[in-house]
């Protein structure tokens, strides 16, 4: 396993690992510390029991020191009224310090005496030996432990608490942590998916989910990006349907008027042909724009020389517009090679060129320029059409936007620049507009192809053979 295969520093794996390790360490500490405490409570005498038995030993010592055997006998007589078990006082030689001698069973018990600090088992009531507090060698108190002092009376209860309730509570806390870590963001994702199903495409995840630095945060951001993309796609499709129906209504109305008029057959055919051609071009451009916006499959790319592509496009543009070739100038040299899809880039550049010719005066000049900018080529196409208002520099790339009042000329449906921007963006580039004072400049940023820099350009005929 390589280091690169390990999860990242902010991965959800480390959060789960830390949570589980902390839980395991907490349970180990709990079983050790709490188990030790419960062992002392269930197997050793309590402080109250030790204090009482030590006090009994002090009383027995005092009785021995004051009246010897008679004092011990009197004290033992009073103890029989206080405690039900056997009580005796013995000397250092294990002989009774009272006037009454020990019996054989009692002597046998003396061989199994326990101290106050010894563990106590519940098999039977043990006999304890408590030395005199002042002089342990002088004697000891021997007593059968009273039943009330036996430890472990709540052993079953404390076992349930220790082995059941407390681990269950910590496990519940672990589940709460896992729920907040995993289930809460997943519930947010589910709510967003349900909102999509209810056509609420504007719903977004909370910042608490998208700001996370782990995999769930990445998933949340991907969900939001997908939601934005889906919303923009649906909005574009709805806009295209509205605008397309509006744009088709006018030529259809003209066709109805032409069909009901008394024009001769030749004029009627020409009028119908023009309207049908316009509608066909409108439908094709709309479908092309919709395809560029929704299609996400990578396009096959290749090395493209801008100078050769420009020569082919200007030849077609001169034929269509009647402009002389001297009015379409190219300031890009043969070293300008870009990486992209030839058909898509040619369509984008052709739409930009047609737009520039359409809005330029008849004697105007349309020029193509460019310079190298790092790993990209910055290309620009300038016309002399007077430019547009600053507020409309971005609007001209919207579908069906035609600024007839700001730029002279007619024709087109306002789809050319929208198609061009989508085509350039699909190849990792960008397209934007700016005014130059004389006209409009459309800037393109395309990825450079250094593999063909400095090599001879292919012939224009070779480019013509490709499906542009």
Beta strands, then each sheet from edge to edge (+ up, - down):
strand 1: 87-90
strand 2: 127-131
strand 3: 140-144
strand 4: 302-305
strand 5: 328-330
strand 6: 337-340
strand 7: 366-373
strand 8: 376-382
strand 9: 430-435
strand 10: 440-447
sheet 1: 1+ 3- 2+
sheet 2: 4+ 6-
sheet 3: 5+ 7+ 8- 10+ 9-
end
